[in-house]
Amino acid sequence: MKKLTLFEPEWSIAKDMGTLKSQLLVIADRYVGANPPTTFRVRAVGRDQFVQSSDGSWKLDLTSKLGAGTDGYSIIGGILMSGLEKTVTIGITCFSPVELYVNDNLIFRSTFTDEINQNLWHSIDAELKQGRNTLTLLCRRTAAGFGCQISLPQTTVLSPLEGREGQAGWVWSDLLETKPVWKSEAGDGLDWNSEEFDLIHWNPDTEKEAIGAVTPQQRLFPEGGGYCIAWCKLERGAENAKACSLVIESFGYNKVYLGEELLLACEAGTFEIPVPLNGGADLKVISRCTGMAYGAIVRTKGCGILSPGKINGTFESWVYTGCFESEWEAKQEELFNILVMPGGKRWLLDSKNLCLRTFFEGSYGDKYWVSQGGSAFGRWDYPLGVTLFGLLRTAVSLGKEDITYYVESHIKTCVSLYESAIFDKSLNGYPAFDQNLVRLECLDDCGSMGLAMLECYKLDPDERYLEIADRIREFIVHKLPKLEDGTFYRPSAGSHGTATIWADDLYMSTPFLRCLYDITGDIEVLKLAAGQFLKFSSYLFMPEAGVFSHVYDLSRKCATGIPWGRGNGWVLFSLAYFLDGLTEEAENYNDLMKLFLTLSHSYRKLQGEKGLWHQVLTDPLSYEEASCTAMFTFAFCKGIKNGWYGEEAPLYREAAERGFKGLTEYCIDRDGSVHGVCKGSGFSFTKEYYSDELFWVTNDNHGIGIVLLAGNELLSLDSTMKN
């Protein structure tokens, strides 16, 4: 079990940064620097790809690609990129005999049992090296089926073939008569660099079809009807070029735009148009797709063209989409974002079957992705919600417009990609980004990030935020599972296997609902949130200790009886946020205030010698934990500032100051890294699970934001007292 000291005490932030403001700035700047906005990539991908299931696993059903039969083999291949060496778990269930190789090492071979029971899942540990990792599946076709279903730790699978570098998606061979021998430690055979691979036809076929159409528009939209878009960027002219022009070979009705300027509106013919030498603007052609011939071929003189954004897996510059019902619809500026699916349509390339797809290049399936060095920018999950909230409050407190811009950019990226994620899911079975927001299966998927989004709305009232908030509201109010008494609960699912009530879910719901009320005046959500605190208390409150149990097991009709630190932290943090600024006329106000004061009293008594609270609150032998310490500090400051503690305010002031001092001395190093944050949890009826198995990690998003929020509340408290 990891305990303090977490690092050399001389390297604590308390030693190097003497003021609270400087400490907050170092923590915030470290996070921003470690999470740059580079997580999304646009890649060429075959339109005839395998689709994913709703759980994200890949259904590699070769029968749908190569047909049914009782003989033959096929090779399926892909690449996983890993930022570091690590062990991951791969799941597989087989439709027919299958061998799975990772980096040419055989890690799984199916048996006859797998062929008979095609619902039998295997979990296999695989070692990934830093960088490129090849996955190879040798599949045999039988009367039972052909292929397998496989779950991976991340969404993006890349092509392993030379000449398709950067393309996304699996490749698979045409039917092979004999079983290929794959290279392994046992002997020689095929590998992904074999010359024999040049003799195999690989799918999806990306060679441009030689059909009669002259223009890309006719090749891509042979059915015609409506209007299509061709888009690229004009490249700056050469230094010695005296002039720059476009030569347009037009087939039918076309309009050519440079930026927002209409350069040419024409019917059939050839036209040359001078353009500025500096280039760099969007070049767009809108074509009416009717008649025997339509579209246009564009050539440049004295300048060149570039793709409209960074695209991986292709050297083509032009991208196309359509068809739209009207010319007005095709001209809308919001369509021209390479990351989004314009109007629910794909961006296409002038190659057979190739289109563009946007991927979040981090790992949604690996909960330690961020703490192990991956960027979280553009990701939507609940630990990030409290992180972004903390960054936003810090930016406002310190007047750091660059951090405000960073947080708003993160939120806007998620919001602007939402509709595209919905379309992406409908086309591919599973979205490649914004996965949690799109699925909306539990409070974790929406409440925490929804709060951060609404806090951004207070500074920048973007109406798109309220559209997303309304969807979240609809889910919580009308679709979220509730007991007969209205209590939020989690149905039995996955490893938990039982219906449960979690203390955590008060944070995943009530602050969002309270903030939505502040913005919209929606009294229904305010009453719903207020009632949850009291309902949760009836299931989870432990009167002998005066604190909350982490979980209530509905099948066993009892609480687990373990007062997990962060679980209790979520409760008091959420209650403090909810009560802040609420008038006594609000429903259940007195009962909620009584609960807040009761819990505050109990938590204050359980504070450790170093000012920190323990992972299991009532067990002083369990490790001191940073996130719950920050949450109690935050809530105490709220209580002091609002006058809730009355004459006992000095006691809570001392506890809050000791709490944050303990964080800066023992949990935060001079570089702004936050240590001692419990990793994401399951639940147990034993305290040893929490103290010995739920180890702490560094720079986990469960802790960074709440540390910032606690520091900001302490800073605000100092300002209030001075005034």
N, C-alpha and C positions, 0 to 999 in steps of 0.2 A: 504493500500500500504506500502511495506517495504522500509524504507529509511535508510540512514546512521544515527546513528552509527550502524555498523553491529555486533560489539563485543566491549568489554571493551578496550578502547584505550591503556591501559597499557599492553595489551596482543598482541599488534601488532608486526609483525616481525621486524619493524623498531626499536623497543625498544630493542629487544634481539639480533638481528643480524646486526652488524654495517656495514659489507662490502657487496657489491653487490654479490660477489662470494658465500659468506656464505648464503645469502638469496636464491639464485638460488638452491644451494645444498639442503637446507631444503625443498623447494617446491618439487624438483625432488624426493628426498628420501621418502617424505611422500606419493607421488603418487605410487611409486614402492612398498612400504610397504603395501599400501592399496589395491593393485591389483596384488596379487600373481598368479603364473601360475597354478591355480587349477580349472580352469573352464570347462575342458573337462573330461567327464567320459565315459568309455566304459561299456555298459550294455547288458546283455542277453535280447533278445526280440524275440517274436514269429514271424516266417516268415509269418504267416497267419493273420497279424495284419490289422486293418483298415488303409486305406491310407488317406493322407491329400490332400486338394485341393491346388491349386497354391497360394492361399492367406494365407495358413497355417492353415485354419480351418479343423476340423476333420469331415469326412463324415461317421457317424456311421450308415451305412445302414445294418440293420440286415437281410433284405431280401436276400442279397448276402451270408449271413452266415447260416441262418436258414430256408430259403425258403419263398415263398409267401403263403398267406392264409388269412383267415378271423377271426382267433381266436388265443389266446395264448399271453403270456407275456415274456419279458426277462429283466434281470437286467444287466446294463452296469456300470462298476465302474472303477475309477482311483484315483490317488493321485497327488496333486500338492504340492510341497514343497515351502515354503516361508521363506525368511530370516528375515522377520519382519511382524508385524501386519499391514495390509493395506487393502484398498478398491480397488477392481479391477472390470473391466467390462467383463462380459461373454456374448457372443452373441449366439443366438440359433434360428434355424428354424426347423420346425417339419415335418416329413413325416407321422406321425401318433400320437395318443395321447401320451404325454410324461409328466412325472414329474421329476423335477431336484432338488436334495438335495445337499447342501454343508454343510459338517460336521453335517449331519442328520437334517438340517433345510431346510424345503421346501421353495425354493426361486422362483420357477416357475412351473405353471401348464398350459398346453396348453388348448385351447378352440376349438370349432368346426370350428372357422374361420381359425385356423392354419392348420387344416387338409385339408380344401378346398383350401387355398392359401399357397402352400408350398414354396413360395418365400418371405414370410413375416418374417423378422428378428426382434427379440426382443433383446434389450440391457438391461442387468440386473446387477445391482451393487451387488457384493458379498463381504462379509467380510472374509478375510483370516487371520488366526492366525499364529503366528510364528511357523514354523515347518511343521508338517504333516496336510494336509487338504484333506478330502475325497470328491469325487464327485460321486454321484449316480444318475443314470437315470433309471426310471421305464418306459418301453416302451410297448405299446400294439400293436399287429399285426392286421391290418385291410386290406381291399381290396385296400385302398389308398396307403399303404406302411407300413414301419416298421422301426422306429428309428428317427434319427434327424441329423442335422449338427450343430456343436458347435465350436465357436472360443474362445480361451483361451489366457491369457496374456503371456504364455511361451510355448515352444515346448515340454518339457519333461513331459510326463505323466507316472506315475509309477503304478505297480500292487498293489492293496489293500489287496491281499490275503496273509495270513500267509503261509510260505513255499515258497513264490515267492518274498520275500523282495529284493529290489534292481533291480528287473526286470522292464524293460520299457514296456509301452503299456497298453492299456485297457484290461479288462477281461469282458466276457459276458457269461451269463448262457445259457444252453440249453433251449428250449421252455418250459415254465411253463403253466400249464392248468389254474390256477387261479391267479388273481392279488395278488402279495405279498404286505403285509402291512409294510411300512417302519417306523422304530422308529423315533419319533419326539417329540416335547414338548407336543403334544396333547395326546400321549399314547405310549404304548409299541409296539414293532414289530421287524422286522429283523434289524440288523445292521451288519457291517463288522466283528464283533467279535462273531456273533451268531453261536451256535453249529449247527443250521440247515444248515449252509453253507457247512458243510462237506457232506451233502446229495445231493448237487447240483453239476452237472458236469460243470466245467468252461472251457471256451475256451479263448485263443487258447490252444489246448491239447499239453502238454509238456512231457507227459510220453513216455519214450523210447519204440519204437515199437519192439516187440519180433518177428523179422523176422529171416530167416535162416542164414543171413550173420554172419560170425564169427568176422570180424574185423570192426572197426569204418569206415575205408575207404570204405568198401563195403556197409555199411549201409547208408553212406552219399552220395556216388557217385555210385548208383546202375547201372547207364547206362554205366559206365566205359568209357574208351577212354582217352588217354593223361596221365598226371601226376598230382598227388595231393600232398599236403603238410600237415604234422602233426607237430605241434610246441608246445614246452613247455620250461621250464628252469629246469636245473638240480639243485636240492637243495643241499646245503653243507652237507657232510657226518657227521654222529654223531661223537662226540669227541673220543668215545671208539671204533669206527669202524676201523678195520685193513685194510679193502679193500672196494672199491666201484666198482660195475660193473653193466652192463646192460645185461638183458636177452632178446634177440630178438626172438620172434616166427614169422618167416617170411613166408608169403604166396605170392610167386611170387617175382618179382624183386623189391628190396628196397635198398636205400642208407641212411646211418645213419651218421649225422654230429654232432659234438660237437663244437659249434662256427663255424669256417671255416675249421676245421680238419675233414677229412673223416675217420670215425671209422670203417665202414663196408660197403661193397658192396656185395650183396648176392642175391641168388634166394631162393626157398623154403627151410626151415629147421629151426633149433633152434640154436642160437649162444649166447655165453656169452663173453662180451667185458669189460676189465678193463678200468676204467675212473679215472681221478684225484680225490683225496679226497676233494679238496677245492670246486669243483662244481661251481655253479653260472653262467655257460655259457648256451647259447641257445642250446637246443637239438632239432634237426630237422630230420624228416624222409621224404624222397621223394620216393613215390611209383608209379610204373607204373600200371595203372588201366586197365589191360587186362587179359583175361583168365577166368577160372571158379572160381578162388579165387585170391585175391590180398590184399595188405595192410600188416600191421604188428601189433602185440601186444607187447608192451614194458613194462618190469617189472624191478625194481631196487633192488639191494642188497647193504646195507650199506649206502645208500643215498636215497633221495626222489626227487620228482618233484614238481614244482610250475607252476602256469600259467605264460605266457610270459609277462604279465603286469597286472596292477590292473584291474580286471573285477568284476563288480557288478552284483548280481543276479544269481550266480552259484558257485558251489564248484568244478566244473570240472577244471582240469589243462591243458588238451590238447585242442588246437584249430586246426581247419582244413580248408583248402581251396583248390579249384581246380574246374575243371581240366584244366591244361595248355597243350598246344599243344606239347611242347618239354620239355625235362629235363632241358635244359639250361634256359628256361624261368622260370621254377619253382625254380631255384637256385638264382635268382637275389636278391641281398642283400636289395634293396629298398622295396621289398615285406614285409619284416619282421618288420613292424611297426604296433602295435596293434591298433593305432588310425585310420589307413587308410584302405580303401578297396583295397586289393591287386589285381592290374590289373583289376579293375572293378568287382571283385568278393567279396562275403561275407566271413567273418570268421564264421565258423560253429562250433557247439558243438555236441557232441555225445548224443544228446537228441532229441526227436521228435520235429521237427519244430523250434528249437532254433538256433539263430544266434547272432552275436554281432553287435551292432550299437553304433557309437560315437555320443555323445550329447554335445552341448555347454550348460552348466548347468546354465548360466545366463539367462536373459530375453531379447530377441530381441524386444518383443512386448511392454515392459515397458520402456519408454524413460528415466525414472528416476532411473532405476536399479542401475547405477553406483553411482549417487549422494546419493542413499539411502544405500550404503554399499556393493553392489555387485562388484565382480572383473570383470574388462574389458579385462583381458588378453586373447588374441586369438580372440577377437571380431573384426569384420571389419565394421566400420561405419564412417561417415565423421567427427564427433567431435573427434574421436580417431585419425584421420589422423593428425590433427594439434597438438594434444597432443603428439603423438610419434615424430613428427617433432621437437617440442620444447624440448623434452627429449634428442633427438639425438644431437641437437646443444649444449645443456647444457653439455652433456657427453664429447663432443669434446672440448668445451671451458675449462672445468675444468679437463680434463684428467681422467675422471671417466670411466674406461673400464667396470666396472660392470653394469653401466647404459647403455652403448653402447650394451653390451651383452644382456641386458634385452629387449631393443628395437628390436634388430635383432632377438631375439628368438620369440618375438611376431609376427613380420612380417614373419619369416620363418615358424612359425606354420600355419599362414593363407595360405601361398603359398603352403606348402607341403600338406595341406588338400584340396586344391581346386579341383583337379580331383576327389577325393573321394566324395566331396560335390555334384559334378555333377552326379556321379553314385547314390549317396544316394537319390537325388531328383528323378532320373528316376525310382528308385525302390519304393520309399515311397510317391511320389507326392510332397514332400516338403523337403528341406534339413534340417538336425538337427544342422547344423553349417554353417558358411560362407554364411549366407542367402543373405545378400546384394550384395556381389560380384557375387554370382551365378545368381541372377535374372537380374542384369544390366538393370534396367528400367529407371533410371534417373541419373543425375550427382552426386547426393548425394551418390550413390552406389559405386562410383569408383574414382572420381577425387582427393579427399582429401587423402584417404588412398593410392591411386596410387602415389601421390607426396611423402608421407613418405617412401613408398617402394623404389622409385627411389633415394631418398636421402640416404637410406641404401645401395643401389647399388653402390653409389659413394665410399663408404667405403669397401664394400664387394661385388664385382661384381659377384653375383650369377646369372647365365643365366636364371634360372627359373623366376626371377623378370622381365626380359625383355619379357618372354613369356606371363606373366600376363599383362604387360604394353601394349603389342601388341593387346591383346584382348580389353583392355580399349580404346586404340587408335581407333580400329575398331568400337567400339560402338559410341564414340564421333564423329568421322569423318563421318561415313556412316549410323548410325542407330538412333542417337539422333534426336528428332524432331527439325526442324528448320523452321523459317518463310521463305517467298520467298526471303527476303533480306539476309538470312543466319543467322539470330539471333537465338541463343539458346532460347528455351522456354519450358514451362511445359504444356502439354495438360491438359484439364479439367479432374479431377479425384478426387475421394474421397470427403472429406469435402470441398475442395476448389471449386469444381463445375464449374470452369471456366478456360480457358487457360490464362496463366500468364507468365510474365518475372520477375525474382527475381534478385535483386542485389547480393544475396548470391552466385548465380551460377557462378559469375566471379571467386570466389575462388575455386569452385568445378570443375573448368575446366582449367583455364589459367595457374596457376602455374605448374600443371602436364604437360601440353603441352610444356611449356617453359623448364622444366627440361628434358623432353624426347628429345627435340631438343638439349640441351647441351650434352646429352649422345650419341645420334644417328646421329645428324646433319640433322634431318628430317625437311626440310624447310617448307613443307606443313603445319605441325602442328604449327610452329611458326607464319606463316601468318594467320592461322585460329584464333589463340589466340589473336593476335594483333588486328584483325578486330572486335572481340567481344567487347572490351572496348569501341570502338567508336560507335558500334551499340547499346549497352546497354545505352550509354550516350544519344543517340538520343531519347530514350524512357523514361529514368528515371531522367535525369539531371533537376534540378529545378533552373533556372537561377536567380530567385529573392533571393534565399538563398545560391546559389552556392554549393549545396549538392545534393545527390541522393535521390529520393523517393525509398521506399523499394521495391514496386511492381508496375508493369504496368498490368492492366486488359485488355486483348485483346478483350473480348466480349463487354466491355463498351468503349473501345478505349480511355482510360485515365489512368494516373498514380494515385495511391492512395494519393499521396501528403504528406505522412508521412515520415520524415527523421529518420528512425530507426537507433539507434547508431551502432549496430553490422552490420546491412546491409551495412552502409557506411564504417564501418571498414573493411569488406571483400573487398570492392572496392579498397580502398587505399592500404591495405596490398598487394593485388594481383598485383596491378599496380607497387608497389615498387619492389616486387619480380621479376616481368616480366622485368622491365627496368634495373635491377641491372646487370651490365656487358654487356649490349646490346650496340652495336655501333650505331652511328648516321646514318649509311648506311641502317639500318634495315627499313623495310617497316613501314610506319606510325609513325616513331620514333618521329618526331617533334610534331605531333598532340597528341601523347600519353604523351609526356613530358609537353605539354601545359595543358592537362587535369590534370596531376599529380600536377602541380604547382597551378592551379586554385582551385582544391579540398583542397590541403594543406593549402592554404591561408584561405579558408572558415572554415575549421576544427579548425585551430589555434585560430581563432577569437571566436569560440564557446566553448573553454575550460573553465571549471568551476573554482570557487575560490579555491577549494581543489586540483586542478590539474587534476581532473577527468572530463570526458565527460558524458553527460546525456543520459538516455535511449531514449528519443526523443530529438534529438540534439538541436532543436530550442526552447525547453520548459524547462527552468531552474527549474520548479517545479517538473519535473519528476525525478526519482531517478538517482543517479550517478551509472554508470554501468562499470564493470571492463573489460569486454572483448573488447569493442570498445576503451576504454582508452589504453589498451595494443596494439591494432592494430595501432592506430594513433602514439603511441610512437615508435613502430617498424618502421613504414614508415618514420617518421621524421628522425630517426637515419640513415636509408638508404639514404635519400636525402642529409643529412649533409655529410656523408662519401663519397658520390659520387660527391659532389660539385654542386648538382642541384640547391641549393637555392641561390648560389652566396653570395651577401653581406648580405642577410637576414638570413644566417645560424645561427648567434647567437640567433636570435629570436626563431628559431625552436629548437636549443639546449636547451634553457631555457624551452620551452614547453615540450620537451621530458623528461627532468630531473624532471620537476614538475609532469608530468604524472606518471612516475614510483614511485616517492616519494609519490604521493597520493595513489597509489596502496599499497605500503608497510605500510603506516600509517593507511589506512582505509579499505582495502580490503583483506589483507593477515595477518593471525594471526601468533603467534610465533611457532605454530606447522606446518606451511606451508600450511594450508587450505586456499583456495581461495574463498572468499565470493563475493557477489554482481554481480554474473554472470547471465545474463538473461537466462531463460530456453529456450528450443527449441520453435520456433515460428510458427504461421500461419501468416495471414496478415489481415489487416483491413483498412477501409477508415477513421477510427477515431483514434485520438492519445490516447484516453483513453484505448483502447485495449492494446496498448504498455505500457502505464504508470501504468495502474491499474490492468490489467489482466495478462500480461506477467511478473509475479513476478520473483525475483532473487532467485537463489539457491546456495548452497555451494558445492564446489568441482565438479562442472559440467564440463564435458570435452570440452564444448565450450570455456572455459576460461583458464584452467590450462596451456595448451601448448602455447597459444599465450602470456600469461604472461611470460613464460620462454623465448620465442623468443624475446620479447621486452627487457627483461633484458640482454639477450645475445648480442643484437644489441647495447645496451647502453655500455656494457662491451667492445665490439669490437670497439666502437667509442672512448672510453677512450684510448684503446691501440693504435689506429690509430693516435690520436692527440699527444700522447706521442712520437710516432715515427716521 
